[in-house]
Amino acid sequence: MNRVLALGVIVLIRTFLSLSIELEIEGKFPWQRKDSEKRLNQDS
């Protein structure tokens, strides 16, 4: 049980750090996309 809990904590920390890096680099969260990016993906 302790290993499962430790793995869960590691996954949560990794997710938080990933979102923090994305916010720092791009200036927005991954689910926040500009309208122009949405149009480009729809045209493809």
Secondary structure, 3 states (H helix, E strand, C coil): CHHHHHHHHHHHHHHHHHHHHHHHHHCCCCCCCCHHHHHHHHHC
